[in-house]
Amino acid sequence: MSRHVAISPEEAADRLAIRELVDAYAHCADRRDAKGQMALFTADTHFVVYMNAKDPKPSQDLNSREALAPVFADLNRYDATTHFVGQSTILTLNGNRATGEAYCLAHHVTMDGGRRRLMIASLRYLTLSQRSMERGFLPSGSSTSTGWRNGHCHERFAAKPSTSPPAQARCVDVIGTFEAERSAPAGEMVVMSIAAVSAIIQAANRGKHRGR
């Protein structure tokens, strides 16, 4: 557990702004505001996705803000989404740069006739955020007044000896997914969501046991 000491008002403001940067990402995603999502990243952002968190080879490796457009536009194929952001930790904060980790349960709902299909992805975001002096990019409603934006993904794990492959920089790890389909009122999707979280946790635990 971290030892908490007094922090300056400036650091407190930075920590709040970085957390709101994470929240703004989910806010824009669920409103299909792709331009707003893109505005939360630096122009030279490095965005890496690992659909299999245990595979060192990335599924996507993008190197600019503009390259994010089709990734965020892909959410339009869902009838509704809810990105539920859980714990968010700032690992380092030094001047104009910060590294952090955030967890998210991303709910994706599609409709086919009278049937609803729910897919939940358990996600882990590893980011390097930096203060930016850009203007005109922040989406309305975002309170990142200190100009923080997501930049390059950071090195999550310590560098390995030169005889081994270098540690991978990661932005998004897909820890697990769950899908369910049924003909039911929308309210019952909440029950399905709880079942999905339980299934993801159980699957992850089974994987750990097999690896021992």
C-alpha positions in Angstrom: 0.0 0.0 0.0 1.3 3.5 -0.9 2.3 5.9 1.8 0.3 9.1 1.4 1.9 12.4 2.2 0.8 16.0 1.6 0.7 17.1 -2.0 0.7 20.6 -3.5 -2.5 22.1 -5.0 -0.8 21.9 -8.4 -0.2 18.1 -8.1 -3.8 17.6 -6.9 -5.1 19.5 -9.9 -2.9 17.4 -12.2 -4.1 14.1 -10.7 -7.7 15.2 -11.0 -7.2 16.2 -14.6 -5.6 12.9 -15.5 -8.5 11.0 -13.9 -10.9 13.1 -15.9 -8.9 12.4 -19.0 -9.7 8.7 -18.4 -13.4 9.4 -17.8 -13.6 11.6 -20.9 -12.4 8.6 -23.0 -15.4 6.5 -21.8 -17.8 9.5 -22.1 -16.9 10.0 -25.7 -16.9 6.3 -26.6 -20.4 5.8 -25.3 -21.7 8.9 -27.2 -19.9 7.9 -30.5 -17.9 11.0 -30.4 -14.9 9.7 -32.3 -13.4 13.2 -32.8 -13.7 13.8 -29.0 -11.9 10.6 -28.3 -9.1 11.4 -30.8 -8.7 14.8 -29.2 -7.7 13.1 -25.9 -4.5 11.9 -27.6 -1.4 13.7 -28.8 -0.8 14.1 -32.5 2.1 11.6 -32.4 0.3 9.1 -30.1 1.4 5.4 -30.0 -1.7 3.2 -29.5 -1.1 -0.5 -29.1 -3.8 -3.1 -28.6 -3.3 -6.7 -27.4 -6.4 -8.7 -28.0 -4.7 -11.6 -26.1 -3.1 -10.1 -23.0 -0.7 -13.1 -22.8 0.5 -12.7 -26.4 3.6 -10.4 -26.8 2.5 -9.7 -30.4 0.1 -6.7 -30.6 -3.1 -7.0 -32.6 -3.0 -3.3 -33.5 0.0 -0.9 -33.5 -1.0 2.7 -34.5 1.3 5.7 -34.5 -0.8 8.9 -34.9 -3.9 10.5 -33.7 -5.5 10.3 -37.2 -4.9 6.5 -37.2 -7.3 6.2 -34.3 -10.3 7.3 -36.4 -11.4 3.8 -37.7 -10.8 2.2 -34.3 -13.2 4.5 -32.6 -15.7 4.6 -35.5 -15.9 0.8 -35.2 -18.2 1.3 -32.1 -20.9 2.4 -34.5 -21.8 -1.2 -35.2 -23.2 -1.5 -31.7 -26.6 -0.3 -30.6 -25.4 0.7 -27.2 -22.2 0.6 -25.2 -21.2 1.3 -21.6 -17.5 1.7 -20.7 -17.5 1.3 -16.9 -14.2 2.6 -15.6 -13.0 1.0 -12.4 -9.7 1.6 -10.5 -7.4 4.2 -12.0 -3.8 4.5 -10.7 -1.2 7.1 -11.4 2.1 5.2 -11.2 4.4 8.1 -11.8 3.9 11.9 -12.0 6.9 14.0 -12.9 6.4 17.5 -14.2 4.7 17.3 -17.6 4.6 13.5 -17.8 2.7 10.8 -16.0 2.2 7.0 -16.4 -0.9 5.3 -15.2 -3.1 2.2 -15.3 -6.9 1.9 -15.5 -9.3 -0.9 -15.7 -12.6 -0.9 -17.6 -15.5 -3.3 -18.3 -16.7 -2.4 -21.8 -20.3 -3.5 -22.4 -21.4 -3.8 -26.1 -25.1 -4.4 -26.9 -26.4 -5.4 -30.4 -30.0 -6.0 -31.4 -31.2 -8.6 -33.9 -34.9 -8.6 -34.1 -36.2 -9.0 -30.6 -33.0 -10.5 -29.3 -30.2 -8.7 -27.5 -26.6 -9.7 -27.5 -24.2 -8.6 -24.8 -20.5 -8.8 -25.2 -18.3 -7.6 -22.3 -14.6 -7.0 -22.6 -12.4 -6.7 -19.5 -9.7 -4.1 -20.5 -6.6 -2.8 -18.9 -5.2 0.6 -20.2 -1.5 1.4 -19.6 -0.7 5.0 -20.6 1.8 7.7 -20.7 0.1 11.1 -20.4 1.7 14.4 -21.0 0.9 18.0 -20.7 0.1 19.6 -24.0 -0.2 23.2 -25.0 -2.4 22.5 -28.0 -5.7 24.4 -28.3 -9.0 23.6 -29.9 -8.8 19.8 -29.5 -10.4 19.2 -26.1 -14.0 18.0 -26.4 -16.8 20.0 -24.8 -17.4 18.9 -21.3 -13.9 17.8 -20.7 -12.3 19.5 -17.7 -8.7 18.7 -18.6 -7.9 22.4 -18.1 -4.2 21.7 -17.5 -3.9 20.4 -21.0 -3.2 16.7 -20.2 -3.5 14.2 -23.1 -2.7 10.6 -23.7 0.5 10.1 -25.5 2.7 7.0 -25.9 2.0 3.8 -24.1 4.6 3.3 -21.4 6.8 0.3 -20.6 4.8 -1.7 -18.1 7.4 -4.2 -17.2 11.1 -3.8 -16.4 13.5 -4.1 -19.2 14.9 -7.6 -19.7 18.6 -8.5 -20.2 20.0 -7.8 -23.7 19.9 -11.6 -24.5 16.1 -11.5 -24.2 13.5 -9.6 -26.4 12.8 -6.1 -25.1 9.8 -5.6 -22.9 6.7 -4.6 -24.9 5.1 -1.2 -24.5 1.4 -1.8 -24.0 -1.6 0.5 -24.3 -4.7 -1.8 -24.1 -4.7 -5.4 -22.8 -7.9 -7.4 -23.4 -8.0 -9.6 -20.3 -11.1 -11.5 -21.2 -14.4 -11.4 -23.0 -17.9 -12.8 -22.3 -20.9 -13.0 -24.7 -24.6 -13.8 -23.9 -27.7 -13.6 -26.0 -31.4 -13.7 -25.0 -34.8 -12.3 -25.6 -35.4 -10.2 -22.6 -36.3 -6.7 -21.3 -33.3 -4.3 -21.3 -33.3 -4.3 -17.5 -32.2 -7.9 -17.4 -29.0 -7.0 -19.1 -27.8 -5.9 -15.7 -28.1 -9.5 -14.5 -26.2 -10.7 -17.5 -23.5 -8.1 -16.9 -22.9 -9.5 -13.3 -22.8 -13.0 -14.7 -20.3 -11.8 -17.3 -17.9 -10.3 -14.8 -18.0 -13.6 -12.8 -17.3 -15.6 -15.9 -14.3 -13.5 -16.8 -12.8 -13.8 -13.3 -13.3 -17.5 -13.3 -11.8 -18.0 -16.7 -8.7 -15.9 -15.7 -8.3 -18.0 -12.5 -8.5 -21.2 -14.5 -5.8 -19.9 -16.8 -3.5 -19.1 -13.8 -4.0 -22.6 -12.4 -3.1 -24.2 -15.7 0.0 -22.2 -15.9 1.4 -23.4 -12.6 
